[in-house]
Amino acid sequence: MKKSILLPLYFLTIGIIYSQDVKMTAWEVSEIWDPEPKIVTPGNSFGDAPSDAIVLFDGLNLDKWVHKNGDPAKWDVKDGYFTVKPGTGDILSREVFGSCQLHVEFMSPVKIEGDGQNRGNSGVYFMENTEDGDTGYEIQVLDSYDNRTYSNGQAGSVYKQHSPLVNASKKPGEWQTYDIIFKAPVFNEKGGVESPAYITVFHNGVLIQNNSQIQGYVKFIGYPEYKAHPPKLPIKLQDHSNPVSFRNIWIRKL
Ligand code: MG
């Protein structure tokens, strides 16, 4: 090919790549859309707390939960479940935990509003460090029934780190379960990672995270990194402005 053609071709190619790059917003850079987890229809069963579990919500009150400033949890409790009260903020377990088995049931709002990340968004966070920039490890809660978003941000994802193996979501208004086995990270004296965190998740009884290695605390923009933290910290449920409901929450220390 003639040199006179090559040079404009070079600039044209660079121009296309550049224009595609700049179209992405900062938070889109870490989104993964493909492949999309395939849809699996789950069975029907709920987990009762075993004898050695600590019950974090028994259907009656939120006494075991507080807001970040220490105020009693202001989310609405009725009929054996509670619902995010948008604008009141996240809630944290009073008790702190490291490695654990957690059972939580959630329901996406019956009234379908918004799409993508704005439909039924909440989150179950492990080891939320409110003392150090709200760093924690999030399993995403989202209405992912007929609601496409980036795969590593849909229900059951380790948010922006691992897509779920499949999409086992039920319809809005139906109760769903997460059974989670969380292995806490270990840090050395210098604050380095001696062993990372690992997580296994069953969504409605279907395995969706199989001992996934957590790459660091959750970030909306940028990539995860670890920050050394105490060996035990609260569980957090996220107020993402959507009225997601929860019930039957229990935990076993491992
Ligand atoms: Mg969330």
Boltz pocket constraint, residues with backbone or C-beta under 6 A from the ligand:
constraints:
  - pocket:
      binder: B
      contacts: [[A, 121], [A, 122], [A, 123], [A, 139], [A, 140], [A, 141], [A, 238], [A, 240]]
      max_distance: 6.0
